[in-house]
Amino acid sequence: MLDPLIIVITGPPASGKSSVARRVTARFALPWVSKDGIKETLYDSLGYHNRRASGRLSTATQDLLFHFADVLLAARQPFVLESNFRPRRDAEAFRRLASRHPYRALQVHCDAPAPVLVRRFLNRWEAGRRHPGHADDLTAQDIAHDIRTGEFAPLDLPGQTVHLDTGDFEGIDFPALYAVIRAALAEGTEEPLAPPAR
């Protein structure tokens, strides 16, 4: 039996990761472990007083993200793991995860030109589409710098990487992405998967 599959959806802020994850999880009925989902739950429970407190919650969120990944891998359950992972920051956490539970990864790296991402990042905050705990207005300059310098490059993971240009979200070839995911999921089963619901 093959190692369980993680579909890692990553890329810079405002690259459409959550929108891609939402479609993938709905299409294949998979659990979805989301950085923002965890972080916003913590904001609602513990509050969001200032940027320093937000930073502490970010650290706790990363710990919880990998805890949930550990639990699902122990159950040999395929799932979606979505966050703006940074190779330099997160590589060790993925190595520790693999040492406990060997896995296969299908990485979907979302990206778009830096000016597009920075504009989206600012626009979604100004439009009120982000939880106020993120304080994107205070972090915008740092995030813009990190986007432009490639801090959110693809991870070095065991398995295939799909590069998804999300500059024109409506132009994304989702059927092609679903075909890649379906093939990866089918590799870990003894019986062929039924066609996904339309």
N, C-alpha and C positions, 0 to 999 in steps of 0.2 A: 504494500500500500504506500502511495506517495505521501510526502509530508503535506500537511494542511496548507491551504492557500490564503495569503493576505493580499487583498487588493488595496494597495497603498496609493491614495490620491493626494498628491502634494503639489507644491508650486508656490509662487509668491502670493501675498495678500491681494485680494480683488481679482484673482485669475479665474474665478468661477468654480473653484473646487467643490463647494457645498452644492452648487447646482448640478454638477456632474455626479457627485455622490448620491444625491437625491434620486436622480434618474436611474443610476445603476442599482441602487438598493431596491427601488420599486420594481425594476425589471426582473431581478433575480431573487427577490425576497430574502435578502441578506441582512444580518445585523450591521449597523453603522455606528462606529465609534468616532465621534467628532470632537475635535479640540474645542471649538466654539460652543458646542452643546454642553460639554462639561463645565467650561469656564463660566458661561452665562448662568448655569444652575448654581455655581458657587457664588457668583455675584448676588443672585437673588436671595441666597441663604445667609451669606456672611456680610453682604454690603460691599460697596466700592467707594472707599473714602478718599483715596489719592493715588497718584501714580505708583508710589512705593508699595502700597497695599496691593494694587493691581499686579505688580511684578511678582509678589509672593504668591498670589493666586495663580499666576502663569506657571510658576514652578510646580505648585501642587497639581495643576491641570496636567502637565506633562507626566508626572508620576502616576496619576490616575489613568491617563490614556494608555500607558504601557501596562498598567495593572490589568485593565480590561482586556487588552490584547493577550496577555499571559493567560487569563482565564479562558478565553475563547480558543486559544491554541491548545490548551490542556484538554479541552473537549473535542479537539480536532474539527472545529467548526470554521468553515470559510467565512470571512467577514471583510467589511470595508473599514479601513483605518484612514481617517482624513485629517490633515493638519498642514500648516505651512512649515514643514520640517526643514531644518537647516543641516546640511551634511556635517559641518564642523561641530555643531552642538549635539546632534542626535545620533551620530554613527555608533557611539559606544552603547547607547540604550538598545539599538537594534542588535548589536553583537551580543549583549547580555540576554536579550530575548531569544535569539537563536541558540545560545548555549543551553537554555532550559528546554526549549521546544523548537527543534528544527522545523523550518517552514519553507514554502515556496512563496515568492513575491511576484505579483504582477503590478508594476508601478505605472501609474498614470500621472505623468507630469504635465500640469496645466501651465501655460505661459502665454504671454502676449507682449508686444513692444512696451518698454518701460513707460513711455509717456501715456499710453492707454491705461496701464495699471495704476499709475499715480493719479490720473484723472478719476478713474473709477473709485479708488480708495477715498478720495476727498468727497466725491459726489454722493456716495452712499451714506457718509456721515452727515453731510449737510441736509440730505433728504430724510434723515431720521430712520434709516433702515438698519442701524446697528444698535446693539444694547449700549446704553450710556456707560456701563462699566469699562468698556474697551478704551474709552478716552482717546479715540482716534485723532481728535483735534490736537492733543498734546504729543502724540507720537508720530504725527504725519511726517515731520522732517527726517526722523531716524528711519522710518519705514521706506520713505522715498529713496534715501541713500542706499539702504540695503537692497532694494529692488534693482537699482541701477548698477550696483557692484556685484550682482549675481550671488547673493547670500542664499538664495532659495533654489539652487541648482538641483538636478536629480541626485538621488541617493545612490550609494553603492550597495545594492541589494542582490540576493541570489534570485535570478529570474529575469523575465522580460520587462523592458521599459517601453511604454507607449508615450510619445510626445504629442500632446494635444494643443494645437494653436487655438486659443479661446479669444483671440482678438475680435473675431466675428462669431459670436456664440451661436447664432442661428445657422451658420455655415458648417458647424461641426458635423462630421459624418458619424452619428451615433450608431447606426446599424453596423458599421465596420468595427467600432469599439465593442459593441455587444458581442460580435462574432469572436473577437479575441478573448473576451472574458469567458464566453461560453466554452470555448476550447480549453482554456485553462482550468475551468471548473470540471469539465468532463474528464480531464486527465486524472483527477483524483477519485474517480468513481469506478466501480466495477461494471455498472450498467450504464448505457447511454442515457443522457439527460433528456427528458421530454422537452419538446420545443417550448420556449418561453411564451407566456400569454401575450397576446397583442392588445 
